[in-house]
Amino acid sequence: MTSALTLSSFLYFLLFCATMTFSPGPMTLMLLSLGLRDGLRSSIPAQIGASVSYLISILIFAVGFSELIRGYPVITQVIQVVGVAYILHLAYKQWTSGGIAIDRIGHVEAARSRFGKGLLTGFSNPKTLIMFSAVFPQFAGSGGHSSMLDIAILGLTFLVLQFISGCLYCYFGQRIQHVLENPQRQKMLQRATAVLLVGVALMLARGFTH
């Protein structure tokens, strides 16, 4: 099995993943609240649950869906357009977002409960379907010729970055809490994220993997 993944597409994928995993969202805010309350070690089960949910989503949407549409260039082109439109939608949501709120729960949860919370938070996020089915395959080679090796590399990269971002949010939660709860700093962070996402969308639209 050969890889069609180019260095430029992988670097843009790293930029996309870093933007998605490190920008505040439902998963990162859940991990941040757990870290603030129970510490990094206690949040590990939730992070493992989140990783399992993303791994299953990658296998179903990125691998399974890519195989399903292989050999259908029209469908592939539609999916490419959807992927670009989705990233632009995320950029718009980040730019116009009214802010975030950190949940603070007082009781201590069992490890199984934290694992389930991470799992359900990952599965309940509607972004996973579009992200893994319409965005991931575009970084892996050209058009419908994305190999499973490419998607495996991209999937592993995403899972590692997601886990690292969760650990950092939990470990540095006390230090970055004032940043996330300050309206002006929130706006700066969200607009910087929006600009990065627009850049990734433009690169995809230009067909940098060709």
Backbone as JSON Lines, residues from 0, in Angstrom:
{"i":0,"aa":"M","n":[0.85,-1.2,0.0],"ca":[0.0,0.0,0.0],"c":[0.88,1.24,0.0]}
{"i":1,"aa":"T","n":[0.66,2.1,-0.98],"ca":[1.46,3.32,-1.1],"c":[0.66,4.53,-0.61]}
{"i":2,"aa":"S","n":[1.41,5.57,-0.27],"ca":[0.77,6.78,0.23],"c":[0.85,7.88,-0.82]}
{"i":3,"aa":"A","n":[-0.29,8.56,-1.03],"ca":[-0.33,9.71,-1.94],"c":[-0.32,11.01,-1.17]}
{"i":4,"aa":"L","n":[-0.1,10.92,0.14],"ca":[-0.12,12.1,1.0],"c":[1.13,12.94,0.76]}
{"i":5,"aa":"T","n":[0.94,14.2,0.4],"ca":[2.06,15.09,0.14],"c":[2.42,15.88,1.39]}
{"i":6,"aa":"L","n":[3.63,16.41,1.41],"ca":[4.07,17.18,2.56],"c":[3.21,18.42,2.75]}
{"i":7,"aa":"S","n":[2.85,19.09,1.65],"ca":[2.05,20.31,1.77],"c":[0.67,20.0,2.34]}
{"i":8,"aa":"S","n":[0.04,18.92,1.85],"ca":[-1.29,18.58,2.35],"c":[-1.22,18.18,3.82]}
{"i":9,"aa":"F","n":[-0.16,17.48,4.21],"ca":[-0.03,17.08,5.62],"c":[0.17,18.3,6.52]}
{"i":10,"aa":"L","n":[0.95,19.27,6.05],"ca":[1.17,20.48,6.85],"c":[-0.13,21.28,7.0]}
{"i":11,"aa":"Y","n":[-0.91,21.37,5.92],"ca":[-2.19,22.06,6.02],"c":[-3.14,21.28,6.93]}
{"i":12,"aa":"F","n":[-3.04,19.95,6.89],"ca":[-3.86,19.14,7.78],"c":[-3.47,19.38,9.24]}
{"i":13,"aa":"L","n":[-2.17,19.5,9.51],"ca":[-1.71,19.81,10.86],"c":[-2.29,21.14,11.34]}
{"i":14,"aa":"L","n":[-2.29,22.13,10.44],"ca":[-2.85,23.44,10.78],"c":[-4.33,23.32,11.09]}
{"i":15,"aa":"F","n":[-5.05,22.57,10.25],"ca":[-6.48,22.37,10.47],"c":[-6.74,21.66,11.8]}
{"i":16,"aa":"C","n":[-6.01,20.58,12.05],"ca":[-6.21,19.8,13.28],"c":[-5.86,20.63,14.52]}
{"i":17,"aa":"A","n":[-4.75,21.35,14.46],"ca":[-4.36,22.17,15.61],"c":[-5.43,23.22,15.9]}
{"i":18,"aa":"T","n":[-5.98,23.8,14.83],"ca":[-7.04,24.8,15.01],"c":[-8.29,24.17,15.62]}
{"i":19,"aa":"M","n":[-8.66,22.98,15.14],"ca":[-9.87,22.32,15.61],"c":[-9.72,21.81,17.04]}
{"i":20,"aa":"T","n":[-8.57,21.21,17.35],"ca":[-8.42,20.56,18.65],"c":[-8.07,21.52,19.77]}
{"i":21,"aa":"F","n":[-7.38,22.61,19.44],"ca":[-6.96,23.53,20.49],"c":[-7.92,24.7,20.69]}
{"i":22,"aa":"S","n":[-8.81,24.95,19.72],"ca":[-9.79,26.03,19.91],"c":[-10.9,25.54,20.83]}
{"i":23,"aa":"P","n":[-11.43,26.42,21.67],"ca":[-12.47,26.0,22.62],"c":[-13.71,25.47,21.92]}
{"i":24,"aa":"G","n":[-14.17,24.32,22.38],"ca":[-15.38,23.7,21.86],"c":[-15.98,22.83,22.94]}
{"i":25,"aa":"P","n":[-17.05,22.08,22.64],"ca":[-17.69,21.24,23.66],"c":[-16.73,20.28,24.35]}
{"i":26,"aa":"M","n":[-15.86,19.63,23.55],"ca":[-14.95,18.65,24.13],"c":[-13.88,19.31,24.99]}
{"i":27,"aa":"T","n":[-13.24,20.35,24.47],"ca":[-12.17,21.01,25.21],"c":[-12.69,21.67,26.48]}
{"i":28,"aa":"L","n":[-13.9,22.23,26.42],"ca":[-14.47,22.85,27.61],"c":[-14.86,21.81,28.67]}
{"i":29,"aa":"M","n":[-15.32,20.64,28.22],"ca":[-15.62,19.58,29.18],"c":[-14.34,19.13,29.89]}
{"i":30,"aa":"L","n":[-13.27,18.94,29.09],"ca":[-12.0,18.51,29.68],"c":[-11.42,19.59,30.58]}
{"i":31,"aa":"L","n":[-11.59,20.84,30.18],"ca":[-11.09,21.94,31.0],"c":[-11.82,21.97,32.35]}
{"i":32,"aa":"S","n":[-13.14,21.79,32.33],"ca":[-13.89,21.81,33.58],"c":[-13.49,20.64,34.48]}
{"i":33,"aa":"L","n":[-13.23,19.47,33.87],"ca":[-12.78,18.32,34.65],"c":[-11.4,18.57,35.24]}
{"i":34,"aa":"G","n":[-10.52,19.2,34.43],"ca":[-9.18,19.49,34.91],"c":[-9.18,20.48,36.05]}
{"i":35,"aa":"L","n":[-10.03,21.5,35.93],"ca":[-10.13,22.5,36.99],"c":[-10.65,21.89,38.29]}
{"i":36,"aa":"R","n":[-11.53,20.93,38.16],"ca":[-12.17,20.35,39.34],"c":[-11.36,19.21,39.95]}
{"i":37,"aa":"D","n":[-10.87,18.27,39.08],"ca":[-10.27,17.04,39.58],"c":[-8.8,16.86,39.24]}
{"i":38,"aa":"G","n":[-8.25,17.71,38.35],"ca":[-6.86,17.56,37.96],"c":[-6.68,16.71,36.71]}
{"i":39,"aa":"L","n":[-5.45,16.73,36.18],"ca":[-5.14,16.04,34.92],"c":[-5.38,14.54,35.02]}
{"i":40,"aa":"R","n":[-4.87,13.9,36.06],"ca":[-4.97,12.45,36.16],"c":[-6.42,11.98,36.17]}
{"i":41,"aa":"S","n":[-7.26,12.68,36.88],"ca":[-8.66,12.28,36.97],"c":[-9.42,12.49,35.66]}
{"i":42,"aa":"S","n":[-8.89,13.33,34.77],"ca":[-9.58,13.59,33.51],"c":[-9.2,12.6,32.4]}
{"i":43,"aa":"I","n":[-8.18,11.75,32.65],"ca":[-7.71,10.82,31.63],"c":[-8.82,9.9,31.12]}
{"i":44,"aa":"P","n":[-9.68,9.31,31.99],"ca":[-10.76,8.47,31.45],"c":[-11.67,9.19,30.46]}
{"i":45,"aa":"A","n":[-11.96,10.46,30.73],"ca":[-12.79,11.23,29.79],"c":[-12.07,11.43,28.47]}
{"i":46,"aa":"Q","n":[-10.77,11.66,28.52],"ca":[-10.0,11.84,27.28],"c":[-9.94,10.54,26.48]}
{"i":47,"aa":"I","n":[-9.81,9.41,27.18],"ca":[-9.81,8.12,26.49],"c":[-11.17,7.88,25.85]}
{"i":48,"aa":"G","n":[-12.24,8.23,26.56],"ca":[-13.58,8.09,25.98],"c":[-13.74,8.93,24.73]}
{"i":49,"aa":"A","n":[-13.23,10.16,24.76],"ca":[-13.3,11.04,23.59],"c":[-12.51,10.44,22.43]}
{"i":50,"aa":"S","n":[-11.32,9.91,22.72],"ca":[-10.48,9.31,21.67],"c":[-11.17,8.11,21.04]}
{"i":51,"aa":"V","n":[-11.83,7.29,21.86],"ca":[-12.55,6.12,21.33],"c":[-13.68,6.56,20.41]}
{"i":52,"aa":"S","n":[-14.41,7.6,20.79],"ca":[-15.5,8.08,19.95],"c":[-14.98,8.59,18.61]}
{"i":53,"aa":"Y","n":[-13.85,9.32,18.65],"ca":[-13.29,9.83,17.4],"c":[-12.73,8.7,16.54]}
{"i":54,"aa":"L","n":[-12.12,7.7,17.18],"ca":[-11.59,6.57,16.42],"c":[-12.7,5.83,15.69]}
{"i":55,"aa":"I","n":[-13.81,5.57,16.37],"ca":[-14.95,4.9,15.74],"c":[-15.51,5.76,14.6]}
{"i":56,"aa":"S","n":[-15.58,7.07,14.81],"ca":[-16.09,7.97,13.77],"c":[-15.17,7.96,12.56]}
{"i":57,"aa":"I","n":[-13.86,7.93,12.79],"ca":[-12.9,7.87,11.67],"c":[-13.09,6.59,10.88]}
{"i":58,"aa":"L","n":[-13.23,5.46,11.58],"ca":[-13.4,4.17,10.9],"c":[-14.68,4.14,10.07]}
{"i":59,"aa":"I","n":[-15.75,4.74,10.62],"ca":[-17.04,4.7,9.91],"c":[-17.09,5.7,8.77]}
{"i":60,"aa":"F","n":[-16.75,6.96,9.07],"ca":[-16.94,8.02,8.09],"c":[-15.74,8.21,7.17]}
{"i":61,"aa":"A","n":[-14.53,8.31,7.72],"ca":[-13.36,8.58,6.88],"c":[-12.99,7.36,6.05]}
{"i":62,"aa":"V","n":[-12.96,6.17,6.68],"ca":[-12.57,4.96,5.96],"c":[-13.75,4.38,5.19]}
{"i":63,"aa":"G","n":[-14.84,4.09,5.9],"ca":[-15.98,3.45,5.25],"c":[-16.61,4.28,4.15]}
{"i":64,"aa":"F","n":[-16.83,5.56,4.42],"ca":[-17.46,6.42,3.42],"c":[-16.56,6.65,2.21]}
{"i":65,"aa":"S","n":[-15.24,6.77,2.45],"ca":[-14.31,6.95,1.33],"c":[-14.3,5.74,0.41]}
{"i":66,"aa":"E","n":[-14.38,4.54,1.0],"ca":[-14.45,3.34,0.18],"c":[-15.76,3.26,-0.59]}
{"i":67,"aa":"L","n":[-16.83,3.73,0.03],"ca":[-18.15,3.66,-0.58],"c":[-18.23,4.52,-1.85]}
{"i":68,"aa":"I","n":[-17.62,5.71,-1.81],"ca":[-17.73,6.62,-2.96],"c":[-16.55,6.51,-3.91]}
{"i":69,"aa":"R","n":[-15.63,5.6,-3.64],"ca":[-14.48,5.43,-4.52],"c":[-14.96,5.08,-5.93]}
{"i":70,"aa":"G","n":[-14.43,5.78,-6.93],"ca":[-14.82,5.53,-8.31],"c":[-15.99,6.37,-8.78]}
{"i":71,"aa":"Y","n":[-16.49,7.25,-7.91],"ca":[-17.6,8.14,-8.28],"c":[-17.12,9.59,-8.2]}
{"i":72,"aa":"P","n":[-16.49,10.1,-9.26],"ca":[-15.87,11.44,-9.21],"c":[-16.86,12.56,-8.93]}
{"i":73,"aa":"V","n":[-18.11,12.44,-9.4],"ca":[-19.09,13.5,-9.17],"c":[-19.38,13.62,-7.68]}
{"i":74,"aa":"I","n":[-19.6,12.47,-7.03],"ca":[-19.86,12.48,-5.59],"c":[-18.65,13.03,-4.84]}
{"i":75,"aa":"T","n":[-17.46,12.62,-5.3],"ca":[-16.24,13.1,-4.67],"c":[-16.13,14.62,-4.74]}
{"i":76,"aa":"Q","n":[-16.47,15.18,-5.91],"ca":[-16.41,16.64,-6.07],"c":[-17.43,17.34,-5.19]}
{"i":77,"aa":"V","n":[-18.62,16.75,-5.06],"ca":[-19.64,17.33,-4.18],"c":[-19.15,17.32,-2.74]}
{"i":78,"aa":"I","n":[-18.54,16.21,-2.33],"ca":[-18.01,16.11,-0.97],"c":[-16.91,17.13,-0.74]}
{"i":79,"aa":"Q","n":[-16.08,17.39,-1.75],"ca":[-15.03,18.39,-1.63],"c":[-15.63,19.78,-1.4]}
{"i":80,"aa":"V","n":[-16.68,20.09,-2.15],"ca":[-17.35,21.38,-1.97],"c":[-17.96,21.48,-0.58]}
{"i":81,"aa":"V","n":[-18.58,20.41,-0.13],"ca":[-19.17,20.39,1.21],"c":[-18.09,20.6,2.27]}
{"i":82,"aa":"G","n":[-16.93,19.96,2.07],"ca":[-15.84,20.11,3.03],"c":[-15.35,21.54,3.15]}
{"i":83,"aa":"V","n":[-15.16,22.19,2.01],"ca":[-14.73,23.59,2.01],"c":[-15.79,24.48,2.65]}
{"i":84,"aa":"A","n":[-17.05,24.25,2.26],"ca":[-18.15,25.05,2.83],"c":[-18.25,24.86,4.34]}
{"i":85,"aa":"Y","n":[-18.01,23.64,4.78],"ca":[-18.08,23.35,6.22],"c":[-16.99,24.1,6.99]}
{"i":86,"aa":"I","n":[-15.78,24.13,6.47],"ca":[-14.7,24.84,7.14],"c":[-14.99,26.34,7.18]}
{"i":87,"aa":"L","n":[-15.53,26.88,6.08],"ca":[-15.91,28.29,6.07],"c":[-17.03,28.56,7.08]}
{"i":88,"aa":"H","n":[-17.94,27.61,7.22],"ca":[-19.01,27.75,8.22],"c":[-18.41,27.79,9.63]}
{"i":89,"aa":"L","n":[-17.44,26.92,9.89],"ca":[-16.78,26.93,11.19],"c":[-16.09,28.26,11.45]}
{"i":90,"aa":"A","n":[-15.45,28.79,10.4],"ca":[-14.78,30.09,10.53],"c":[-15.79,31.18,10.87]}
{"i":91,"aa":"Y","n":[-16.92,31.16,10.2],"ca":[-17.97,32.16,10.46],"c":[-18.48,32.04,11.9]}
{"i":92,"aa":"K","n":[-18.7,30.8,12.36],"ca":[-19.19,30.59,13.71],"c":[-18.18,31.08,14.75]}
{"i":93,"aa":"Q","n":[-16.9,30.86,14.47],"ca":[-15.86,31.33,15.38],"c":[-15.83,32.86,15.41]}
{"i":94,"aa":"W","n":[-15.94,33.48,14.26],"ca":[-15.85,34.95,14.17],"c":[-17.03,35.62,14.87]}
{"i":95,"aa":"T","n":[-18.22,35.0,14.76],"ca":[-19.42,35.64,15.3],"c":[-19.85,35.07,16.65]}
{"i":96,"aa":"S","n":[-19.06,34.16,17.2],"ca":[-19.45,33.5,18.46],"c":[-19.59,34.52,19.58]}
{"i":97,"aa":"G","n":[-20.6,34.3,20.41],"ca":[-20.84,35.21,21.53],"c":[-20.04,34.9,22.77]}
{"i":98,"aa":"G","n":[-19.24,33.84,22.75],"ca":[-18.42,33.5,23.92],"c":[-18.69,32.09,24.4]}
{"i":99,"aa":"I","n":[-17.93,31.69,25.4],"ca":[-18.03,30.35,25.94],"c":[-18.22,30.41,27.44]}
{"i":100,"aa":"A","n":[-18.71,29.33,27.98],"ca":[-18.91,29.24,29.43],"c":[-18.31,27.94,29.94]}
{"i":101,"aa":"I","n":[-17.55,28.01,31.01],"ca":[-16.91,26.84,31.58],"c":[-17.82,26.25,32.65]}
{"i":102,"aa":"D","n":[-18.16,24.98,32.45],"ca":[-19.05,24.31,33.4],"c":[-18.26,23.92,34.65]}
{"i":103,"aa":"R","n":[-18.83,24.2,35.79],"ca":[-18.2,23.82,37.06],"c":[-19.16,22.92,37.83]}
{"i":104,"aa":"I","n":[-18.8,21.67,37.95],"ca":[-19.64,20.7,38.63],"c":[-18.94,20.31,39.93]}
{"i":105,"aa":"G","n":[-19.68,20.32,41.03],"ca":[-19.04,20.16,42.32],"c":[-18.76,18.72,42.73]}
{"i":106,"aa":"H","n":[-19.53,17.74,42.25],"ca":[-19.36,16.39,42.76],"c":[-18.26,15.65,42.01]}
{"i":107,"aa":"V","n":[-17.72,14.62,42.65],"ca":[-16.65,13.81,42.06],"c":[-17.28,12.61,41.35]}
{"i":108,"aa":"E","n":[-16.84,12.36,40.12],"ca":[-17.4,11.27,39.33],"c":[-16.44,10.09,39.3]}
{"i":109,"aa":"A","n":[-16.99,8.89,39.11],"ca":[-16.18,7.7,38.96],"c":[-15.52,7.69,37.59]}
{"i":110,"aa":"A","n":[-14.44,6.9,37.47],"ca":[-13.71,6.83,36.2],"c":[-14.61,6.37,35.07]}
{"i":111,"aa":"R","n":[-15.5,5.39,35.35],"ca":[-16.4,4.9,34.3],"c":[-17.35,6.0,33.85]}
{"i":112,"aa":"S","n":[-17.8,6.82,34.78],"ca":[-18.69,7.92,34.43],"c":[-17.97,8.96,33.58]}
{"i":113,"aa":"R","n":[-16.72,9.26,33.9],"ca":[-15.96,10.23,33.11],"c":[-15.67,9.69,31.72]}
{"i":114,"aa":"F","n":[-15.37,8.37,31.62],"ca":[-15.17,7.75,30.31],"c":[-16.44,7.89,29.47]}
{"i":115,"aa":"G","n":[-17.59,7.58,30.07],"ca":[-18.86,7.69,29.35],"c":[-19.15,9.11,28.92]}
{"i":116,"aa":"K","n":[-18.81,10.08,29.77],"ca":[-19.04,11.48,29.43],"c":[-18.2,11.88,28.21]}
{"i":117,"aa":"G","n":[-16.93,11.45,28.19],"ca":[-16.08,11.75,27.04],"c":[-16.58,11.08,25.78]}
{"i":118,"aa":"L","n":[-17.03,9.83,25.92],"ca":[-17.54,9.07,24.77],"c":[-18.79,9.74,24.2]}
{"i":119,"aa":"L","n":[-19.73,10.08,25.06],"ca":[-20.99,10.69,24.6],"c":[-20.77,12.08,24.03]}
{"i":120,"aa":"T","n":[-19.85,12.84,24.63],"ca":[-19.57,14.18,24.1],"c":[-19.0,14.09,22.69]}
{"i":121,"aa":"G","n":[-18.14,13.1,22.45],"ca":[-17.58,12.92,21.12],"c":[-18.63,12.49,20.1]}
{"i":122,"aa":"F","n":[-19.49,11.52,20.47],"ca":[-20.5,11.02,19.55],"c":[-21.62,12.03,19.31]}
{"i":123,"aa":"S","n":[-21.92,12.85,20.31],"ca":[-23.04,13.78,20.18],"c":[-22.67,15.04,19.41]}
{"i":124,"aa":"N","n":[-21.41,15.17,19.05],"ca":[-20.96,16.35,18.31],"c":[-21.28,16.16,16.83]}
{"i":125,"aa":"P","n":[-22.23,16.9,16.26],"ca":[-22.6,16.7,14.85],"c":[-21.48,17.05,13.86]}
{"i":126,"aa":"K","n":[-20.47,17.75,14.35],"ca":[-19.38,18.13,13.46],"c":[-18.57,16.92,13.0]}
{"i":127,"aa":"T","n":[-18.59,15.82,13.78],"ca":[-17.73,14.69,13.45],"c":[-18.09,14.07,12.11]}
{"i":128,"aa":"L","n":[-19.4,13.99,11.8],"ca":[-19.82,13.35,10.55],"c":[-19.24,14.09,9.35]}
{"i":129,"aa":"I","n":[-19.41,15.4,9.3],"ca":[-18.92,16.17,8.15],"c":[-17.4,16.24,8.16]}
{"i":130,"aa":"M","n":[-16.81,16.43,9.35],"ca":[-15.36,16.59,9.42],"c":[-14.65,15.35,8.91]}
{"i":131,"aa":"F","n":[-15.08,14.17,9.34],"ca":[-14.38,12.95,8.97],"c":[-14.76,12.44,7.58]}
{"i":132,"aa":"S","n":[-15.96,12.72,7.11],"ca":[-16.37,12.22,5.8],"c":[-16.06,13.19,4.66]}
{"i":133,"aa":"A","n":[-16.14,14.5,4.93],"ca":[-15.99,15.48,3.86],"c":[-14.65,16.22,3.9]}
{"i":134,"aa":"V","n":[-14.01,16.29,5.05],"ca":[-12.77,17.06,5.16],"c":[-11.54,16.16,5.14]}
{"i":135,"aa":"F","n":[-11.54,15.12,5.95],"ca":[-10.36,14.25,6.05],"c":[-9.87,13.73,4.7]}
{"i":136,"aa":"P","n":[-10.77,13.1,3.88],"ca":[-10.28,12.51,2.63],"c":[-9.64,13.51,1.68]}
{"i":137,"aa":"Q","n":[-9.98,14.78,1.79],"ca":[-9.42,15.78,0.87],"c":[-7.93,15.99,1.1]}
{"i":138,"aa":"F","n":[-7.45,15.72,2.29],"ca":[-6.03,15.88,2.58],"c":[-5.22,14.66,2.15]}
{"i":139,"aa":"A","n":[-5.9,13.54,1.93],"ca":[-5.21,12.28,1.65],"c":[-5.16,12.03,0.15]}
{"i":140,"aa":"G","n":[-4.13,12.5,-0.51],"ca":[-3.98,12.26,-1.93],"c":[-4.85,13.16,-2.77]}
{"i":141,"aa":"S","n":[-5.23,12.66,-3.92],"ca":[-5.95,13.47,-4.9],"c":[-7.31,12.87,-5.19]}
{"i":142,"aa":"G","n":[-8.36,13.66,-4.94],"ca":[-9.72,13.25,-5.3],"c":[-10.11,11.94,-4.67]}
{"i":143,"aa":"G","n":[-10.58,11.0,-5.51],"ca":[-11.05,9.72,-5.02],"c":[-9.95,8.7,-4.86]}
{"i":144,"aa":"H","n":[-8.68,9.1,-4.99],"ca":[-7.57,8.16,-4.92],"c":[-6.9,8.15,-3.56]}
{"i":145,"aa":"S","n":[-7.58,8.62,-2.55],"ca":[-7.04,8.6,-1.2],"c":[-6.89,7.16,-0.74]}
{"i":146,"aa":"S","n":[-5.72,6.83,-0.21],"ca":[-5.48,5.48,0.26],"c":[-5.82,5.36,1.74]}
{"i":147,"aa":"M","n":[-6.08,4.12,2.17],"ca":[-6.37,3.88,3.58],"c":[-5.16,4.2,4.45]}
{"i":148,"aa":"L","n":[-3.95,4.05,3.89],"ca":[-2.75,4.41,4.64],"c":[-2.74,5.9,4.94]}
{"i":149,"aa":"D","n":[-3.11,6.71,3.96],"ca":[-3.16,8.16,4.16],"c":[-4.16,8.51,5.26]}
{"i":150,"aa":"I","n":[-5.35,7.94,5.19],"ca":[-6.37,8.25,6.18],"c":[-5.96,7.75,7.56]}
{"i":151,"aa":"A","n":[-5.25,6.61,7.59],"ca":[-4.75,6.11,8.88],"c":[-3.75,7.08,9.49]}
{"i":152,"aa":"I","n":[-2.86,7.64,8.64],"ca":[-1.89,8.61,9.12],"c":[-2.59,9.87,9.64]}
{"i":153,"aa":"L","n":[-3.55,10.35,8.86],"ca":[-4.28,11.55,9.27],"c":[-5.1,11.3,10.53]}
{"i":154,"aa":"G","n":[-5.73,10.13,10.59],"ca":[-6.53,9.8,11.76],"c":[-5.7,9.71,13.02]}
{"i":155,"aa":"L","n":[-4.53,9.06,12.92],"ca":[-3.63,8.95,14.08],"c":[-3.13,10.33,14.5]}
{"i":156,"aa":"T","n":[-2.82,11.17,13.52],"ca":[-2.36,12.53,13.81],"c":[-3.43,13.3,14.56]}
{"i":157,"aa":"F","n":[-4.67,13.2,14.09],"ca":[-5.77,13.91,14.76],"c":[-5.95,13.4,16.19]}
{"i":158,"aa":"L","n":[-5.92,12.08,16.39],"ca":[-6.13,11.52,17.72],"c":[-5.04,11.95,18.69]}
{"i":159,"aa":"V","n":[-3.79,11.98,18.2],"ca":[-2.68,12.4,19.06],"c":[-2.83,13.87,19.45]}
{"i":160,"aa":"L","n":[-3.14,14.73,18.47],"ca":[-3.3,16.16,18.75],"c":[-4.49,16.4,19.68]}
{"i":161,"aa":"Q","n":[-5.56,15.65,19.47],"ca":[-6.75,15.8,20.32],"c":[-6.42,15.43,21.76]}
{"i":162,"aa":"F","n":[-5.66,14.35,21.94],"ca":[-5.3,13.91,23.29],"c":[-4.35,14.91,23.94]}
{"i":163,"aa":"I","n":[-3.38,15.41,23.18],"ca":[-2.43,16.39,23.71],"c":[-3.15,17.67,24.12]}
{"i":164,"aa":"S","n":[-4.07,18.14,23.28],"ca":[-4.79,19.37,23.6],"c":[-5.61,19.19,24.87]}
{"i":165,"aa":"G","n":[-6.23,18.01,25.02],"ca":[-7.0,17.75,26.23],"c":[-6.13,17.77,27.47]}
{"i":166,"aa":"C","n":[-4.94,17.16,27.39],"ca":[-4.01,17.16,28.52],"c":[-3.57,18.58,28.87]}
{"i":167,"aa":"L","n":[-3.29,19.37,27.84],"ca":[-2.83,20.74,28.09],"c":[-3.94,21.58,28.71]}
{"i":168,"aa":"Y","n":[-5.18,21.41,28.21],"ca":[-6.29,22.16,28.8],"c":[-6.47,21.79,30.26]}
{"i":169,"aa":"C","n":[-6.33,20.49,30.57],"ca":[-6.5,20.06,31.96],"c":[-5.34,20.53,32.84]}
{"i":170,"aa":"Y","n":[-4.12,20.42,32.33],"ca":[-2.94,20.75,33.14],"c":[-2.81,22.24,33.39]}
{"i":171,"aa":"F","n":[-3.06,23.02,32.32],"ca":[-2.9,24.47,32.44],"c":[-4.23,25.18,32.65]}
{"i":172,"aa":"G","n":[-5.25,24.42,33.07],"ca":[-6.59,24.99,33.2],"c":[-6.65,26.23,34.06]}
{"i":173,"aa":"Q","n":[-5.99,26.2,35.21],"ca":[-6.02,27.35,36.11],"c":[-5.37,28.57,35.47]}
{"i":174,"aa":"R","n":[-4.35,28.36,34.66],"ca":[-3.62,29.48,34.07],"c":[-4.34,30.1,32.88]}
{"i":175,"aa":"I","n":[-5.04,29.27,32.12],"ca":[-5.71,29.8,30.92],"c":[-7.17,30.14,31.18]}
{"i":176,"aa":"Q","n":[-7.65,29.85,32.37],"ca":[-9.04,30.13,32.67],"c":[-9.38,31.61,32.51]}
{"i":177,"aa":"H","n":[-8.47,32.48,32.96],"ca":[-8.73,33.91,32.86],"c":[-8.74,34.38,31.41]}
{"i":178,"aa":"V","n":[-8.0,33.66,30.55],"ca":[-7.99,34.0,29.12],"c":[-9.33,33.63,28.49]}
{"i":179,"aa":"L","n":[-9.82,32.42,28.8],"ca":[-11.06,31.94,28.2],"c":[-12.28,32.69,28.71]}
{"i":180,"aa":"E","n":[-12.2,33.22,29.93],"ca":[-13.35,33.9,30.49],"c":[-13.3,35.41,30.31]}
{"i":181,"aa":"N","n":[-12.23,35.93,29.73],"ca":[-12.13,37.36,29.45],"c":[-12.74,37.63,28.07]}
{"i":182,"aa":"P","n":[-13.81,38.43,27.97],"ca":[-14.49,38.63,26.68],"c":[-13.58,39.11,25.56]}
{"i":183,"aa":"Q","n":[-12.68,40.07,25.85],"ca":[-11.82,40.6,24.8],"c":[-10.83,39.55,24.32]}
{"i":184,"aa":"R","n":[-10.22,38.81,25.24],"ca":[-9.28,37.77,24.85],"c":[-9.99,36.62,24.15]}
{"i":185,"aa":"Q","n":[-11.2,36.33,24.59],"ca":[-12.01,35.32,23.91],"c":[-12.21,35.69,22.44]}
{"i":186,"aa":"K","n":[-12.6,36.95,22.23],"ca":[-12.86,37.4,20.87],"c":[-11.61,37.32,20.01]}
{"i":187,"aa":"M","n":[-10.46,37.71,20.57],"ca":[-9.21,37.64,19.82],"c":[-8.88,36.2,19.44]}
{"i":188,"aa":"L","n":[-9.05,35.28,20.4],"ca":[-8.77,33.87,20.15],"c":[-9.7,33.3,19.08]}
{"i":189,"aa":"Q","n":[-10.98,33.63,19.18],"ca":[-11.94,33.1,18.22],"c":[-11.72,33.67,16.82]}
{"i":190,"aa":"R","n":[-11.36,34.93,16.73],"ca":[-11.14,35.52,15.4],"c":[-9.83,35.03,14.79]}
{"i":191,"aa":"A","n":[-8.82,34.77,15.61],"ca":[-7.59,34.18,15.09],"c":[-7.87,32.78,14.56]}
{"i":192,"aa":"T","n":[-8.7,32.02,15.28],"ca":[-9.1,30.69,14.82],"c":[-9.86,30.78,13.5]}
{"i":193,"aa":"A","n":[-10.75,31.77,13.37],"ca":[-11.53,31.94,12.15],"c":[-10.62,32.22,10.96]}
{"i":194,"aa":"V","n":[-9.61,33.07,11.16],"ca":[-8.68,33.39,10.06],"c":[-7.91,32.15,9.61]}
{"i":195,"aa":"L","n":[-7.45,31.34,10.58],"ca":[-6.73,30.12,10.24],"c":[-7.62,29.16,9.46]}
{"i":196,"aa":"L","n":[-8.88,29.04,9.87],"ca":[-9.79,28.15,9.17],"c":[-10.07,28.63,7.74]}
{"i":197,"aa":"V","n":[-10.19,29.93,7.55],"ca":[-10.38,30.46,6.19],"c":[-9.17,30.13,5.33]}
{"i":198,"aa":"G","n":[-7.98,30.24,5.9],"ca":[-6.77,29.9,5.16],"c":[-6.76,28.45,4.72]}
{"i":199,"aa":"V","n":[-7.15,27.54,5.6],"ca":[-7.22,26.13,5.25],"c":[-8.26,25.9,4.16]}
{"i":200,"aa":"A","n":[-9.42,26.54,4.28],"ca":[-10.48,26.39,3.27],"c":[-10.01,26.87,1.9]}
{"i":201,"aa":"L","n":[-9.29,27.98,1.86],"ca":[-8.77,28.49,0.58],"c":[-7.78,27.53,-0.05]}
{"i":202,"aa":"M","n":[-6.93,26.92,0.78],"ca":[-5.96,25.96,0.25],"c":[-6.68,24.73,-0.33]}
{"i":203,"aa":"L","n":[-7.72,24.26,0.37],"ca":[-8.5,23.15,-0.17],"c":[-9.2,23.52,-1.46]}
{"i":204,"aa":"A","n":[-9.76,24.72,-1.51],"ca":[-10.48,25.17,-2.7],"c":[-9.54,25.28,-3.9]}
{"i":205,"aa":"R","n":[-8.3,25.61,-3.66],"ca":[-7.32,25.72,-4.74],"c":[-6.81,24.37,-5.19]}
{"i":206,"aa":"G","n":[-7.2,23.31,-4.46],"ca":[-6.76,21.97,-4.86],"c":[-5.28,21.76,-4.64]}
{"i":207,"aa":"F","n":[-4.76,22.07,-3.44],"ca":[-3.32,21.97,-3.21],"c":[-2.82,20.53,-3.22]}
{"i":208,"aa":"T","n":[-3.73,19.55,-3.14],"ca":[-3.28,18.16,-3.14],"c":[-3.09,17.61,-4.56]}
{"i":209,"aa":"H","n":[-3.45,18.38,-5.54],"ca":[-3.32,17.88,-6.92],"c":[-1.89,17.96,-7.39]}
